[in-house]
Amino acid sequence: MPEPERLQIVVNGQPRAVAAGSTVASLLQELEMTARHVAVEVNLELIPRARHAEHLLSAGDQLEVVTLVGGG
């Protein structure tokens, strides 16, 4: 059985390979991050939480995943 195709992306400045067809939501799951506690930018565009499951990642995408911290 052939290996699934992998895409090279960059997450917070670090290269990462993800399966073709990955979404922002599946990446967050792989990173073990809770979607409601993070903000995600793909190529400098903020991706609303409601679109995480539908936003497909592409080879070369540059992502910034920022953890939201409450308190003061």
C-alpha positions in Angstrom: 0.0 0.0 0.0 1.6 3.4 -1.0 2.3 6.0 1.6 -0.2 8.9 1.7 1.1 12.1 0.1 2.7 14.5 2.6 2.8 18.3 2.3 5.5 20.4 3.7 4.3 23.4 5.7 5.8 25.7 8.3 4.2 26.0 11.8 5.5 28.8 14.1 8.7 28.9 12.1 9.3 25.1 12.2 9.0 22.9 9.1 6.4 20.1 9.4 5.0 17.4 7.1 1.2 16.8 7.2 -1.0 14.5 5.2 -2.5 15.8 1.9 -6.0 16.9 2.7 -5.2 18.1 6.2 -7.2 21.0 7.6 -6.4 23.5 10.3 -8.6 21.5 12.6 -6.8 18.2 11.9 -3.4 20.0 12.4 -4.6 21.3 15.8 -5.7 17.8 16.8 -2.3 16.4 15.7 -0.6 19.2 17.8 -2.9 18.3 20.7 -4.2 21.9 20.9 -7.7 22.8 21.8 -9.2 25.0 19.0 -11.0 27.3 21.4 -7.7 28.3 23.1 -5.8 29.2 20.0 -5.8 31.7 17.1 -4.5 30.4 13.8 -3.1 32.5 10.9 -2.4 30.8 7.5 -0.2 33.0 5.2 -1.0 36.0 7.4 -4.8 35.5 7.2 -6.6 34.8 10.4 -8.7 31.7 10.0 -11.9 31.9 12.1 -12.5 29.0 14.4 -15.8 28.2 12.5 -13.7 27.6 9.4 -10.9 25.4 10.9 -12.5 22.1 9.8 -13.0 23.3 6.2 -9.7 25.2 5.6 -7.4 22.9 3.7 -3.7 23.3 4.1 -1.5 23.5 1.0 2.2 22.8 0.4 4.3 25.8 1.5 1.6 27.3 3.8 3.1 29.4 6.7 1.0 29.0 9.9 1.2 30.9 13.1 -0.6 29.1 16.0 -0.9 31.4 19.1 -2.2 30.1 22.4 -4.6 32.5 24.1 -3.9 33.1 27.8 -6.5 34.6 30.1 -5.9 36.5 33.3 -4.0 39.6 34.0 
